[in-house]
Amino acid sequence: MDISSLTIEQLHRAFEENDYICERELAITVYLALKLGKPLLVEGAPGVGKTEIAKVLSRVFATDLIRLQCYEGLDENKSLYEWNYQRQLLKIQMLKESGACGEEAENDLFGPGYLLERPLLKAIRAPKQVVLLIDEVDKVDEEFEAFLFEVLSDFQVSIPELGTLQARQIPIVVLTSNGERDLSDGLKRRCVYLYIDYPGVDKEVRILRVKVPEARERLTREVARAVQYIRENIELRKKPAISEAIDWTRALVALGADSLTPELVNHTLGLALKNKEDIDLLLQSVGAGGIAERARLGPPGPFKAVPGAAPGHPHPPGCGCTAGAKK
């Protein structure tokens, strides 16, 4: 697919064909970033599909994906380039043994053959246009961020021993942020901004159909309703992401489930929630039976007592939760 002749409809269709379910509005934002030649900054909670955009773009344009995984303490050497010191030392030893010396021998030690390309330089020097993913940029410090948006402005780097290296082909750049800290205005100004929220029930059902096609329709919709309810009504440290919903559905399929039951919720809740505090909070507040019932009823909303519930216990008998239990 060629960017110059690309249309919004083609891009949207390509995303769907690559199993990335999205609204037309998302496709328009990505389209504008491609047409304007600007980096795309994608922000949202972990697990909503930010990184997947870069992966899909690499497949759509049949090109390589080069990934720079950001973390605290990341610096220019680890992201741009380093010299192969071990190889240089071996070369120095060989020069000493052969008696070679002088400026020519010294310059040879800092030639392209001794340069270790890290993701940024690799993307710039690539012979064809690639997709450069700068993942979780909010984890780096402000100094590295400033260095980063300077590189992204000119798509060139200066290496003292080699001079200025300009990009052979301007890469397609996707930056992702989980919103752990505010990014600088300088970085945002250079990007097209896209925010991705958690999907609604209908969209999540579509995603689960694509990612777990072997799941029964009833189970798929119940998982989507349950996950939606948990996200919106329980104050968790870590809300279940789309990836957790997919894993939960796959686990239930592996257990031969056709629908969510209190027993299955109890046995598989670790697929949807990732720390003990969140699991305990959910079980204490609505219980496994409450989640199973909400999955059947939908749409998500505040949980209400049901007929037949014991006093102080708003859930159906046998739900397996501890709400209203005597201490």
HELIX and SHEET records of a PDB file:
HELIX    1   1 ILE A    3  SER A    5  5                                   3    
HELIX    2   2 ILE A    8  GLU A   17  1                                  10    
HELIX    3   3 ARG A   24  LEU A   36  1                                  13    
HELIX    4   4 LYS A   50  VAL A   60  1                                  11    
HELIX    5   5 GLU A   76  SER A   79  1                                   4    
HELIX    6   6 TYR A   85  SER A   98  1                                  14    
HELIX    7   7 GLU A  103  ASP A  108  1                                   6    
HELIX    8   8 PRO A  112  TYR A  114  5                                   3    
HELIX    9   9 PRO A  119  ARG A  125  1                                   7    
HELIX   10  10 VAL A  137  LYS A  139  5                                   3    
HELIX   11  11 GLU A  142  ASP A  154  1                                  13    
HELIX   12  12 ASP A  185  ARG A  189  1                                   5    
HELIX   13  13 VAL A  201  LYS A  211  1                                  11    
HELIX   14  14 GLU A  217  ASN A  233  1                                  17    
HELIX   15  15 ILE A  242  ALA A  254  1                                  13    
HELIX   16  16 PRO A  262  ALA A  272  1                                  11    
HELIX   17  17 LYS A  276  SER A  285  1                                  10    
HELIX   18  18 GLY A  287  LEU A  297  1                                  11    
SHEET    1   A 5 LEU A  65  GLN A  69  0                                        
SHEET    2   A 5 VAL A 131  ASP A 135  1                                        
SHEET    3   A 5 ILE A 172  SER A 177  1                                        
SHEET    4   A 5 LEU A  40  GLU A  43  1                                        
SHEET    5   A 5 VAL A 192  TYR A 195  1                                        
SHEET    1   B 2 TYR A  81  TRP A  83  0                                        
SHEET    2   B 2 LEU A 115  GLU A 117 -1                                        
SHEET    1   C 2 GLN A 156  ILE A 159  0                                        
SHEET    2   C 2 GLY A 163  GLN A 166 -1                                        
END                                                                             
